[in-house]
Amino acid sequence: MEWTGNLGTGTSGYRTYSRNHDVRGTTADLPVIHGSADPAFRGDAYRWNPEQLLLTSLSQCHMLWYLHLAADAGVTVTAYSDTPTGIMVEHPGGTGEFTSATLRPTVTIAPGNDPERAAALHDRAAEYCFIARSVNFPVHHEAVITTEQ
């Protein structure tokens, strides 16, 4: 991670620098993630912020475990998307934290698969997800299962 927001005078004042930064992987082949702060904290709305990346990590981890468990259970998933949200609180003085996150996966399964079985796999995925197991707030899921037509 590298801060790219020095506008010429560094952090000489709260409004004198950009919150922009670039996240690079350990190999040159990975695309750069352009980051910033949330716009409420003088960040760039066209760049990823840490709060979005945390929710995305939760969503990715859940999906990857779900797909693994579905394959093991003989449930054929043909599409998967998610729109995760989080609840944060801010305290006087500028501190704050997430108090919960909710994943809302929409899963499409192949005809002949059991939607109830597919839905139950979300509970198991939640038990395995390393990221969800590492945070100090509850991560809920509200899955929608549809069968491919």
N, C-alpha and C positions, 0 to 999 in steps of 0.2 A: 504494500500500500504506500502510495506516495502523494503527499499534499501538493497540489498544483495551483493553489489559490493565492500565492504571494502577488499582490497587485503593485508591488514596488516599494512598499514600506512595511512589509511583514504584518505582524499583529500589533502595530503601534496604536491601534484603536479598534473597538468592537466592529465598526462599520468600514474599516480600511482593508479588509481582506475577504477573499472568497472562501467558501467552505468546500470548494471543489477538490476532488482527489481522484486518483486512478488506482484501481485494484488490479494487480497482475498476478498470474499464477506462477508456479515454479517452473513451468516450461514456456518457451516463447510461442508455442502453438495455441495457447489459450487466449481467447479474446479478452480485451481489457474491459473491465466494468467501470464505467464512469460514475463516480459517486459524489454526493454532496450532502448537506443537511436538509431536513424538511424545510419547505418554504417558510414555515412559521418561525424558523430559527435562521433566517437569512440565507437559506439554501436555494439551489437551482431545481425547479420542479421538473426539469427534463433530464435529471440524473437520478439514479437510485439513491435512496437514503438508508441508513442503518436499520431503521424500523421496518421498512419494506423488505430489506434483505433478510431480516430475522423471520418475518412471516413467510417469505419465500422458502427459506431453509426448512422451516417446519413443514410446509406443504410438499416440498420435494422429498424429504425424508419419508413422510407418510405415504406418498405415492409409490416410491420405490419399494418400500416394504409391502404395500398393498399388492403391487404387481407380482412380487415374489410369492407372496402367500396365495394369491389367486392361481398362479401357475401350478404351485404345489397341490392346491385343492381341486384342480381340474376345472376351474372357472376361467372361461376365455373372455378376457377384457379386450374390447376393440377400440375404445376411446376413453380418455380420462382428462378432465380439466378441473381446476379448482379456483375459487376466488376467496382466499383467506382474509380474515379481518382480525383486528386486535383491539383490545380496550387498554388505554393507557391513562394513568393519572399523573398530573403534575402537581408538585408541592410548592409552597412558597419558598423562594430562594433558588428555584431552578431545577431541583431534583425531580425525578419521576421514575415510573416503571410501568411495565405491562402488568395488568392484573388478570388477563385471560386472552386467549386466542381461539378463534373458531375457524375450522377448515370446512369448506363447503364443496366437497368433491362431487362432480357429476360423472358417473361411470356408465359406460355402455357395455353391455355384455352380449355375446353371440346368442342367437336363438337356441333354445334347448337348455340353457344354463339356468340355475335356480337363483332368482333375484334375492331371496331371503338369505341364502348362503353367501351370495356376493356382498350383501349388506353387512352380515356378521363379520366378515373379514376385516372391516374397518376397526372393530374393537381390538382384534389381534394386532393389526398394524400399529395401533396406538401404543400397545404394550412394548413393541420392538423398536420403535423409532428412537434413535440415539439422541436426536436434537430435542424432541419432546420430553424425553426422560431427563434431559440436562437443564431444563429451564425451571424456574421456581414459581411458575403460575400454571393453572390448568389449561390444557389444550383440548378443546371439544371438537367434535366432528358432526356435521349434519349432511349425510350423504344422500344423494339421489341416484337410484339405480334404474336404468332403462334398458330394455332389450332391443337390440338392433332389428330393424324391420327389413 
